[in-house]
Amino acid sequence: MLNMNDIKLSESVKEMAVPSRLVSGQTHRPEHPLLTLDQENLEFILQLVLASGSLKQVARYYGISYPTVRARLDKLIVRLEMLVENRERDEMANLLANLVETGQLTGAAAQSILELHRSTH
C-alpha cells in the first residue's frame, strides 16, 4: 500500500499543499491584483459576477445608468491591466487614467493610447 509520507515532494509542491502558505502575507508570491482594490471596487466586481456580466442588471442594482456602469467598468479594467502588467505608472499612464476617471476618454481608448505610447518609447 502506498504511504503518502514516503513520497518526496519538491519544495514548491509542499508550499502549494500547505493551506496556511496560501494566505496573503505568508507567501513570497505577489499579491493578487484584485486584492489591491478597495472595498467599493471589489463589491462592484462581485455584483458584476453575480449578474453574470450583465451591465444592465448592475445598473439596476446600483440605480444608475448603463453608461455610468460602463464607464466605471472601463476605468476598473484600465487599473487592473496596469496592475497585471506589473508596471509602474508613468506620466502618460497617469494622464490617461485621469482622463478615463473624468469621463473624457474611454478605458479602451486609453489602453490603446498607452500601448502605442509604450511601443514607441
N, C-alpha and C positions, 0 to 999 in steps of 0.2 A: 504494500500500500504506500502511496506517495505521501510523504510528510512535508507540509509547506515550510517547516522550519529548516529543512535540509536544502532548500533551493536558495542559491546565492543570487541576490538581486543587485543590480547596479545601483549606485547612489541616486541617480535620477528617478529610477523606478521606486526606490524606497521613499523618496520625497513625495512622489505623487500618491503613494499608498497611505501615508500618514495624514489623516484629515487635518490635524492641527497645523500642519505646514502650509495648508492652503488658505488659512485665514489671513486676511490682509494685514500687513505689518510683520508677519512672521516668516516671510519668504523673501528670497532675493529677486524674485521676478518683479517686473514693473507693475504698478497698479493698473487695473483695467481702466480704459478711458471713461467708461460710464460711471465709475466710482469717483471720478474727479468732478462730476457735475453736481450742481446744487440740488437741493430737495425739490424745488419747483420744476426744474427740467427733468428730473427723474420721474416725478409724478406725471408730467406731460407724456413722457415715453411710455409709462405704464398705461395711461389712458389710450394712447395710440395703439398699443399692442392689444389691449382688451377690446378695442373697437375694430380689431382685425385690419388695421391700417386705414380705416375709413376716416378721412379728414372731415367729411360732412358730419359723421357721428361725433367726432371730437369737438367740432364747432358747437353742436347742440349741447354736449355735456358742459362745456365752459360758457355757453350762452354768448358766443362771439361769432363773427362772420367767418366763412370759409377762407377768404383771402388773408385774414388775420392769422388763422391757423397755419395756412400755407407759408406765410412769411416767417412765423415763429419756427416752423419745421426747417425751412431753408437756413435760417440763422444757426439752428442747432446742428444741422448737417455740416455746415462750414466749420463750426467749432470742433465737432468730432473728427472731421477729416484732418484737421490740423493736429489734433492730439494723436490720432492714429499714425500720421506721418512722423510723429515724434520730432517735429522741427520746432525750433524756437520761432516765435512770431517775429517777423521782420517789419520794417516800417510799412511796406506795401500790404502785408497781411493785416496789420492793424488798421490801416486806412480802409481796406475793403470790408473788414469786419464791422467797422463803424458805419459804413455806408449801408450794409445789409441791416444792421440794427435800427437805423433810422428810416428804413424803407426806401432808400434812394437807389438800391441795387438789389437784384435777386441773389439768392445764395448760389444758384447755378452760374450766373454771370460772374459773380465774384470768384468762384472756383476756377472758371475758365481763364479769367484775367490773371489770377495768381499762378496758374500752371504755365501760362505764356510767359509771365514775368520771370519765373524760376528757370524756364528752359532757355531764356536768352541771357541770363546772368550767371 
